[in-house]
Amino acid sequence: MASFGDQKGRGNVFLSQAEKELQKFTFFSSSSKYENAAELLQKAGNCFKVSSSWQEAGDAYMKASELFTTKLSSSHEASAAMMDAGNCYKKVNPPQAINAFRGAIGLWTEAGRFNQAAKMLKEIAEMYEADKNAVEVSRR
């Protein structure tokens, strides 16, 4: 089993594998390459999260959510990845966390998952309450 110390390195390996996957040329369905890349990005996010590299973890999850949204049309997976990104960003960059949560809220609302959207709205409100600076920065 890998130690926590080398998880950041593993995350970087998963990121480069995802980039290679996206560069592949296919004659047939390209959805599998996007699925593989999104999965690798989520693995990278998990590794970064374990190593407490919160910004890198959030970035990896956001890249995965972009693939789920634009290439795979999977709003459920995209919103889950945005929520993961928001939870990571919350530790280092509250305005980015709020933007990620708002993206997830939009997708959940479109899907009729109002309970999930309401929980994220509550999370944003608690962040605003805890950090008054986040309010000012996110309004700009």
PyMOL commands that place a pseudoatom at each C-alpha (Angstrom):
pseudoatom trace, name=CA, resn=MET, resi=1, chain=A, elem=C, hetatm=0, pos=[0.000, 0.000, 0.000]
pseudoatom trace, name=CA, resn=ALA, resi=2, chain=A, elem=C, hetatm=0, pos=[1.270, 3.459, -0.862]
pseudoatom trace, name=CA, resn=SER, resi=3, chain=A, elem=C, hetatm=0, pos=[2.086, 5.866, 1.908]
pseudoatom trace, name=CA, resn=PHE, resi=4, chain=A, elem=C, hetatm=0, pos=[0.402, 9.240, 2.258]
pseudoatom trace, name=CA, resn=GLY, resi=5, chain=A, elem=C, hetatm=0, pos=[3.621, 11.003, 1.292]
pseudoatom trace, name=CA, resn=ASP, resi=6, chain=A, elem=C, hetatm=0, pos=[3.647, 9.767, -2.283]
pseudoatom trace, name=CA, resn=GLN, resi=7, chain=A, elem=C, hetatm=0, pos=[-0.063, 10.330, -2.936]
pseudoatom trace, name=CA, resn=LYS, resi=8, chain=A, elem=C, hetatm=0, pos=[0.632, 13.722, -4.517]
pseudoatom trace, name=CA, resn=GLY, resi=9, chain=A, elem=C, hetatm=0, pos=[3.025, 12.024, -6.939]
pseudoatom trace, name=CA, resn=ARG, resi=10, chain=A, elem=C, hetatm=0, pos=[0.399, 9.417, -7.769]
pseudoatom trace, name=CA, resn=GLY, resi=11, chain=A, elem=C, hetatm=0, pos=[-2.103, 12.225, -8.331]
pseudoatom trace, name=CA, resn=ASN, resi=12, chain=A, elem=C, hetatm=0, pos=[0.266, 13.824, -10.829]
pseudoatom trace, name=CA, resn=VAL, resi=13, chain=A, elem=C, hetatm=0, pos=[0.666, 10.472, -12.593]
pseudoatom trace, name=CA, resn=PHE, resi=14, chain=A, elem=C, hetatm=0, pos=[-3.123, 10.133, -12.874]
pseudoatom trace, name=CA, resn=LEU, resi=15, chain=A, elem=C, hetatm=0, pos=[-3.324, 13.695, -14.238]
pseudoatom trace, name=CA, resn=SER, resi=16, chain=A, elem=C, hetatm=0, pos=[-0.778, 12.956, -16.953]
pseudoatom trace, name=CA, resn=GLN, resi=17, chain=A, elem=C, hetatm=0, pos=[-2.546, 9.695, -17.817]
pseudoatom trace, name=CA, resn=ALA, resi=18, chain=A, elem=C, hetatm=0, pos=[-5.811, 11.617, -18.159]
pseudoatom trace, name=CA, resn=GLU, resi=19, chain=A, elem=C, hetatm=0, pos=[-4.164, 14.134, -20.500]
pseudoatom trace, name=CA, resn=LYS, resi=20, chain=A, elem=C, hetatm=0, pos=[-2.755, 11.270, -22.611]
pseudoatom trace, name=CA, resn=GLU, resi=21, chain=A, elem=C, hetatm=0, pos=[-6.189, 9.668, -22.708]
pseudoatom trace, name=CA, resn=LEU, resi=22, chain=A, elem=C, hetatm=0, pos=[-7.718, 12.908, -24.004]
pseudoatom trace, name=CA, resn=GLN, resi=23, chain=A, elem=C, hetatm=0, pos=[-5.073, 13.151, -26.744]
pseudoatom trace, name=CA, resn=LYS, resi=24, chain=A, elem=C, hetatm=0, pos=[-5.882, 9.700, -28.133]
pseudoatom trace, name=CA, resn=PHE, resi=25, chain=A, elem=C, hetatm=0, pos=[-7.360, 9.560, -31.595]
pseudoatom trace, name=CA, resn=THR, resi=26, chain=A, elem=C, hetatm=0, pos=[-10.226, 7.136, -32.148]
pseudoatom trace, name=CA, resn=PHE, resi=27, chain=A, elem=C, hetatm=0, pos=[-12.176, 6.231, -35.265]
pseudoatom trace, name=CA, resn=PHE, resi=28, chain=A, elem=C, hetatm=0, pos=[-15.151, 4.983, -33.334]
pseudoatom trace, name=CA, resn=SER, resi=29, chain=A, elem=C, hetatm=0, pos=[-16.912, 6.169, -30.199]
pseudoatom trace, name=CA, resn=SER, resi=30, chain=A, elem=C, hetatm=0, pos=[-14.820, 8.714, -28.351]
pseudoatom trace, name=CA, resn=SER, resi=31, chain=A, elem=C, hetatm=0, pos=[-16.992, 8.528, -25.245]
pseudoatom trace, name=CA, resn=SER, resi=32, chain=A, elem=C, hetatm=0, pos=[-14.839, 5.774, -23.737]
pseudoatom trace, name=CA, resn=LYS, resi=33, chain=A, elem=C, hetatm=0, pos=[-11.747, 7.981, -23.845]
pseudoatom trace, name=CA, resn=TYR, resi=34, chain=A, elem=C, hetatm=0, pos=[-13.661, 10.746, -22.050]
pseudoatom trace, name=CA, resn=GLU, resi=35, chain=A, elem=C, hetatm=0, pos=[-14.989, 8.274, -19.479]
pseudoatom trace, name=CA, resn=ASN, resi=36, chain=A, elem=C, hetatm=0, pos=[-11.475, 6.968, -18.862]
pseudoatom trace, name=CA, resn=ALA, resi=37, chain=A, elem=C, hetatm=0, pos=[-10.057, 10.484, -18.584]
pseudoatom trace, name=CA, resn=ALA, resi=38, chain=A, elem=C, hetatm=0, pos=[-12.784, 11.563, -16.149]
pseudoatom trace, name=CA, resn=GLU, resi=39, chain=A, elem=C, hetatm=0, pos=[-12.155, 8.485, -14.011]
pseudoatom trace, name=CA, resn=LEU, resi=40, chain=A, elem=C, hetatm=0, pos=[-8.410, 9.203, -13.976]
pseudoatom trace, name=CA, resn=LEU, resi=41, chain=A, elem=C, hetatm=0, pos=[-9.090, 12.811, -12.989]
pseudoatom trace, name=CA, resn=GLN, resi=42, chain=A, elem=C, hetatm=0, pos=[-11.254, 11.641, -10.101]
pseudoatom trace, name=CA, resn=LYS, resi=43, chain=A, elem=C, hetatm=0, pos=[-8.476, 9.286, -8.980]
pseudoatom trace, name=CA, resn=ALA, resi=44, chain=A, elem=C, hetatm=0, pos=[-6.038, 12.196, -9.154]
pseudoatom trace, name=CA, resn=GLY, resi=45, chain=A, elem=C, hetatm=0, pos=[-8.410, 14.273, -7.039]
pseudoatom trace, name=CA, resn=ASN, resi=46, chain=A, elem=C, hetatm=0, pos=[-8.634, 11.484, -4.482]
pseudoatom trace, name=CA, resn=CYS, resi=47, chain=A, elem=C, hetatm=0, pos=[-4.841, 11.211, -4.268]
pseudoatom trace, name=CA, resn=PHE, resi=48, chain=A, elem=C, hetatm=0, pos=[-4.449, 14.967, -3.897]
pseudoatom trace, name=CA, resn=LYS, resi=49, chain=A, elem=C, hetatm=0, pos=[-7.127, 14.969, -1.216]
pseudoatom trace, name=CA, resn=VAL, resi=50, chain=A, elem=C, hetatm=0, pos=[-5.267, 12.309, 0.774]
pseudoatom trace, name=CA, resn=SER, resi=51, chain=A, elem=C, hetatm=0, pos=[-2.071, 14.381, 0.562]
pseudoatom trace, name=CA, resn=SER, resi=52, chain=A, elem=C, hetatm=0, pos=[-3.968, 17.535, 1.647]
pseudoatom trace, name=CA, resn=SER, resi=53, chain=A, elem=C, hetatm=0, pos=[-3.218, 19.239, -1.688]
pseudoatom trace, name=CA, resn=TRP, resi=54, chain=A, elem=C, hetatm=0, pos=[-6.642, 20.858, -1.666]
pseudoatom trace, name=CA, resn=GLN, resi=55, chain=A, elem=C, hetatm=0, pos=[-6.231, 23.231, -4.622]
pseudoatom trace, name=CA, resn=GLU, resi=56, chain=A, elem=C, hetatm=0, pos=[-4.914, 20.469, -6.894]
pseudoatom trace, name=CA, resn=ALA, resi=57, chain=A, elem=C, hetatm=0, pos=[-7.679, 18.120, -5.759]
pseudoatom trace, name=CA, resn=GLY, resi=58, chain=A, elem=C, hetatm=0, pos=[-10.350, 20.712, -6.490]
pseudoatom trace, name=CA, resn=ASP, resi=59, chain=A, elem=C, hetatm=0, pos=[-8.841, 21.448, -9.904]
pseudoatom trace, name=CA, resn=ALA, resi=60, chain=A, elem=C, hetatm=0, pos=[-8.823, 17.750, -10.818]
pseudoatom trace, name=CA, resn=TYR, resi=61, chain=A, elem=C, hetatm=0, pos=[-12.449, 17.315, -9.759]
pseudoatom trace, name=CA, resn=MET, resi=62, chain=A, elem=C, hetatm=0, pos=[-13.483, 20.402, -11.740]
pseudoatom trace, name=CA, resn=LYS, resi=63, chain=A, elem=C, hetatm=0, pos=[-11.772, 19.042, -14.868]
pseudoatom trace, name=CA, resn=ALA, resi=64, chain=A, elem=C, hetatm=0, pos=[-13.648, 15.775, -14.367]
pseudoatom trace, name=CA, resn=SER, resi=65, chain=A, elem=C, hetatm=0, pos=[-16.940, 17.654, -13.957]
pseudoatom trace, name=CA, resn=GLU, resi=66, chain=A, elem=C, hetatm=0, pos=[-16.258, 19.537, -17.185]
pseudoatom trace, name=CA, resn=LEU, resi=67, chain=A, elem=C, hetatm=0, pos=[-15.829, 16.241, -19.049]
pseudoatom trace, name=CA, resn=PHE, resi=68, chain=A, elem=C, hetatm=0, pos=[-18.968, 14.813, -17.466]
pseudoatom trace, name=CA, resn=THR, resi=69, chain=A, elem=C, hetatm=0, pos=[-20.918, 17.911, -18.485]
pseudoatom trace, name=CA, resn=THR, resi=70, chain=A, elem=C, hetatm=0, pos=[-19.604, 18.678, -21.972]
pseudoatom trace, name=CA, resn=LYS, resi=71, chain=A, elem=C, hetatm=0, pos=[-18.521, 15.333, -23.372]
pseudoatom trace, name=CA, resn=LEU, resi=72, chain=A, elem=C, hetatm=0, pos=[-20.509, 12.697, -21.515]
pseudoatom trace, name=CA, resn=SER, resi=73, chain=A, elem=C, hetatm=0, pos=[-23.799, 14.491, -20.713]
pseudoatom trace, name=CA, resn=SER, resi=74, chain=A, elem=C, hetatm=0, pos=[-23.848, 13.036, -17.221]
pseudoatom trace, name=CA, resn=SER, resi=75, chain=A, elem=C, hetatm=0, pos=[-25.188, 15.752, -14.974]
pseudoatom trace, name=CA, resn=HIS, resi=76, chain=A, elem=C, hetatm=0, pos=[-25.293, 13.446, -11.940]
pseudoatom trace, name=CA, resn=GLU, resi=77, chain=A, elem=C, hetatm=0, pos=[-21.577, 12.643, -12.190]
pseudoatom trace, name=CA, resn=ALA, resi=78, chain=A, elem=C, hetatm=0, pos=[-20.758, 16.272, -12.997]
pseudoatom trace, name=CA, resn=SER, resi=79, chain=A, elem=C, hetatm=0, pos=[-22.610, 17.596, -9.958]
pseudoatom trace, name=CA, resn=ALA, resi=80, chain=A, elem=C, hetatm=0, pos=[-20.942, 15.036, -7.680]
pseudoatom trace, name=CA, resn=ALA, resi=81, chain=A, elem=C, hetatm=0, pos=[-17.519, 16.048, -9.010]
pseudoatom trace, name=CA, resn=MET, resi=82, chain=A, elem=C, hetatm=0, pos=[-18.367, 19.738, -8.502]
pseudoatom trace, name=CA, resn=MET, resi=83, chain=A, elem=C, hetatm=0, pos=[-19.413, 19.010, -4.939]
pseudoatom trace, name=CA, resn=ASP, resi=84, chain=A, elem=C, hetatm=0, pos=[-16.115, 17.196, -4.323]
pseudoatom trace, name=CA, resn=ALA, resi=85, chain=A, elem=C, hetatm=0, pos=[-14.244, 20.150, -5.829]
pseudoatom trace, name=CA, resn=GLY, resi=86, chain=A, elem=C, hetatm=0, pos=[-16.157, 22.590, -3.653]
pseudoatom trace, name=CA, resn=ASN, resi=87, chain=A, elem=C, hetatm=0, pos=[-15.369, 20.616, -0.514]
pseudoatom trace, name=CA, resn=CYS, resi=88, chain=A, elem=C, hetatm=0, pos=[-11.664, 20.720, -1.398]
pseudoatom trace, name=CA, resn=TYR, resi=89, chain=A, elem=C, hetatm=0, pos=[-11.647, 24.393, -2.373]
pseudoatom trace, name=CA, resn=LYS, resi=90, chain=A, elem=C, hetatm=0, pos=[-13.482, 25.235, 0.847]
pseudoatom trace, name=CA, resn=LYS, resi=91, chain=A, elem=C, hetatm=0, pos=[-10.264, 24.549, 2.751]
pseudoatom trace, name=CA, resn=VAL, resi=92, chain=A, elem=C, hetatm=0, pos=[-8.068, 26.911, 0.695]
pseudoatom trace, name=CA, resn=ASN, resi=93, chain=A, elem=C, hetatm=0, pos=[-10.197, 29.133, -1.558]
pseudoatom trace, name=CA, resn=PRO, resi=94, chain=A, elem=C, hetatm=0, pos=[-13.769, 29.863, -0.395]
pseudoatom trace, name=CA, resn=PRO, resi=95, chain=A, elem=C, hetatm=0, pos=[-14.783, 31.878, -3.499]
pseudoatom trace, name=CA, resn=GLN, resi=96, chain=A, elem=C, hetatm=0, pos=[-13.819, 28.960, -5.764]
pseudoatom trace, name=CA, resn=ALA, resi=97, chain=A, elem=C, hetatm=0, pos=[-15.717, 26.608, -3.462]
pseudoatom trace, name=CA, resn=ILE, resi=98, chain=A, elem=C, hetatm=0, pos=[-18.819, 28.759, -3.755]
pseudoatom trace, name=CA, resn=ASN, resi=99, chain=A, elem=C, hetatm=0, pos=[-18.557, 28.771, -7.553]
pseudoatom trace, name=CA, resn=ALA, resi=100, chain=A, elem=C, hetatm=0, pos=[-18.189, 24.986, -7.619]
pseudoatom trace, name=CA, resn=PHE, resi=101, chain=A, elem=C, hetatm=0, pos=[-21.163, 24.563, -5.277]
pseudoatom trace, name=CA, resn=ARG, resi=102, chain=A, elem=C, hetatm=0, pos=[-23.250, 26.918, -7.425]
pseudoatom trace, name=CA, resn=GLY, resi=103, chain=A, elem=C, hetatm=0, pos=[-22.458, 24.816, -10.488]
pseudoatom trace, name=CA, resn=ALA, resi=104, chain=A, elem=C, hetatm=0, pos=[-23.605, 21.691, -8.665]
pseudoatom trace, name=CA, resn=ILE, resi=105, chain=A, elem=C, hetatm=0, pos=[-26.739, 23.477, -7.472]
pseudoatom trace, name=CA, resn=GLY, resi=106, chain=A, elem=C, hetatm=0, pos=[-27.635, 24.394, -11.046]
pseudoatom trace, name=CA, resn=LEU, resi=107, chain=A, elem=C, hetatm=0, pos=[-27.275, 20.808, -12.234]
pseudoatom trace, name=CA, resn=TRP, resi=108, chain=A, elem=C, hetatm=0, pos=[-29.214, 19.394, -9.287]
pseudoatom trace, name=CA, resn=THR, resi=109, chain=A, elem=C, hetatm=0, pos=[-32.000, 21.913, -9.798]
pseudoatom trace, name=CA, resn=GLU, resi=110, chain=A, elem=C, hetatm=0, pos=[-32.275, 20.968, -13.488]
pseudoatom trace, name=CA, resn=ALA, resi=111, chain=A, elem=C, hetatm=0, pos=[-32.471, 17.316, -12.467]
pseudoatom trace, name=CA, resn=GLY, resi=112, chain=A, elem=C, hetatm=0, pos=[-35.173, 18.011, -9.880]
pseudoatom trace, name=CA, resn=ARG, resi=113, chain=A, elem=C, hetatm=0, pos=[-32.943, 17.112, -6.939]
pseudoatom trace, name=CA, resn=PHE, resi=114, chain=A, elem=C, hetatm=0, pos=[-34.036, 20.064, -4.844]
pseudoatom trace, name=CA, resn=ASN, resi=115, chain=A, elem=C, hetatm=0, pos=[-33.087, 18.519, -1.500]
pseudoatom trace, name=CA, resn=GLN, resi=116, chain=A, elem=C, hetatm=0, pos=[-29.475, 18.139, -2.630]
pseudoatom trace, name=CA, resn=ALA, resi=117, chain=A, elem=C, hetatm=0, pos=[-29.463, 21.702, -4.024]
pseudoatom trace, name=CA, resn=ALA, resi=118, chain=A, elem=C, hetatm=0, pos=[-30.862, 23.052, -0.750]
pseudoatom trace, name=CA, resn=LYS, resi=119, chain=A, elem=C, hetatm=0, pos=[-28.094, 21.333, 1.228]
pseudoatom trace, name=CA, resn=MET, resi=120, chain=A, elem=C, hetatm=0, pos=[-25.487, 23.034, -0.960]
pseudoatom trace, name=CA, resn=LEU, resi=121, chain=A, elem=C, hetatm=0, pos=[-27.210, 26.404, -0.568]
pseudoatom trace, name=CA, resn=LYS, resi=122, chain=A, elem=C, hetatm=0, pos=[-27.056, 25.911, 3.189]
pseudoatom trace, name=CA, resn=GLU, resi=123, chain=A, elem=C, hetatm=0, pos=[-23.352, 25.072, 2.881]
pseudoatom trace, name=CA, resn=ILE, resi=124, chain=A, elem=C, hetatm=0, pos=[-22.755, 28.302, 0.948]
pseudoatom trace, name=CA, resn=ALA, resi=125, chain=A, elem=C, hetatm=0, pos=[-24.687, 30.307, 3.550]
pseudoatom trace, name=CA, resn=GLU, resi=126, chain=A, elem=C, hetatm=0, pos=[-22.577, 28.804, 6.337]
pseudoatom trace, name=CA, resn=MET, resi=127, chain=A, elem=C, hetatm=0, pos=[-19.413, 29.693, 4.426]
pseudoatom trace, name=CA, resn=TYR, resi=128, chain=A, elem=C, hetatm=0, pos=[-20.607, 33.285, 4.026]
pseudoatom trace, name=CA, resn=GLU, resi=129, chain=A, elem=C, hetatm=0, pos=[-21.414, 33.424, 7.699]
pseudoatom trace, name=CA, resn=ALA, resi=130, chain=A, elem=C, hetatm=0, pos=[-18.020, 32.037, 8.713]
pseudoatom trace, name=CA, resn=ASP, resi=131, chain=A, elem=C, hetatm=0, pos=[-15.949, 34.150, 6.335]
pseudoatom trace, name=CA, resn=LYS, resi=132, chain=A, elem=C, hetatm=0, pos=[-17.250, 37.613, 5.587]
pseudoatom trace, name=CA, resn=ASN, resi=133, chain=A, elem=C, hetatm=0, pos=[-14.447, 38.113, 3.014]
pseudoatom trace, name=CA, resn=ALA, resi=134, chain=A, elem=C, hetatm=0, pos=[-15.887, 35.329, 0.837]
pseudoatom trace, name=CA, resn=VAL, resi=135, chain=A, elem=C, hetatm=0, pos=[-19.031, 37.414, 0.403]
pseudoatom trace, name=CA, resn=GLU, resi=136, chain=A, elem=C, hetatm=0, pos=[-17.130, 40.400, -0.913]
pseudoatom trace, name=CA, resn=VAL, resi=137, chain=A, elem=C, hetatm=0, pos=[-14.879, 38.411, -3.258]
pseudoatom trace, name=CA, resn=SER, resi=138, chain=A, elem=C, hetatm=0, pos=[-17.646, 36.245, -4.755]
pseudoatom trace, name=CA, resn=ARG, resi=139, chain=A, elem=C, hetatm=0, pos=[-19.853, 39.264, -5.500]
pseudoatom trace, name=CA, resn=ARG, resi=140, chain=A, elem=C, hetatm=0, pos=[-17.256, 40.780, -7.812]
for i in range(1, 140): cmd.bond("trace and resi %d" % i, "trace and resi %d" % (i + 1))
show_as sticks, trace
zoom trace
